Amino acid sequence: MKIHRNIGKIDLMIRIVVLGVAIWLGHFVSAWFFLFALWEFFLVVVRWCPVYDLFKINTLGGKK
């Protein structure tokens, strides 16, 4: 299975904000949020979401 990017710029910015919130919550609320932050960090770095791939969603604007 070839991994191709399917996360666009706006989606990427939203995920970076979610990543920051998850890190903050992991520090102050529960360490479980760090696991979610790690997952979000992976998605931000590779710009590929397996759930998007499963449902054939692409936020890049038609590029594949």
C-alpha positions in Angstrom: 0.0 0.0 0.0 1.4 3.3 -1.1 1.1 6.2 1.4 0.1 9.4 -0.3 -0.6 12.8 1.2 -4.2 13.6 1.9 -4.0 16.4 4.4 -4.3 19.9 3.0 -3.0 23.2 4.5 -6.0 24.3 6.4 -6.5 20.7 7.8 -2.8 20.7 8.7 -3.1 24.0 10.6 -6.1 22.7 12.6 -4.2 19.5 13.4 -1.3 21.6 14.7 -3.6 23.5 17.0 -5.1 20.2 18.2 -1.6 18.9 18.8 -0.8 21.9 21.0 -4.0 21.5 23.0 -3.3 17.7 23.4 0.2 18.4 24.7 -1.2 21.0 27.1 -3.9 18.6 28.3 -1.4 15.8 28.7 0.7 18.0 30.9 -2.1 19.4 33.1 -5.0 16.8 32.9 -4.0 13.3 32.0 -1.0 11.6 30.4 -3.3 9.8 28.0 -3.5 13.0 26.0 0.2 12.6 25.3 -0.6 9.4 23.3 -3.1 11.3 21.3 -0.6 14.1 20.8 2.0 11.5 19.6 -0.6 10.2 17.0 -1.4 13.8 15.9 2.4 14.5 15.6 2.8 11.5 13.3 -0.1 12.7 11.1 1.2 16.2 10.9 4.7 15.0 9.9 3.7 12.6 7.2 0.5 14.5 6.1 -1.4 11.3 5.7 -4.5 10.2 7.6 -5.4 6.5 7.5 -9.1 7.4 8.3 -9.2 9.8 5.4 -7.7 7.1 3.2 -10.3 4.6 4.3 -13.2 6.9 3.4 -11.4 8.3 0.3 -11.3 11.9 1.7 -8.6 14.2 0.4 -8.3 17.8 1.7 -5.5 18.7 -0.7 -7.9 20.1 -3.3 -8.1 17.4 -5.9 -4.4 16.4 -5.9 -3.4 12.9 -5.1 
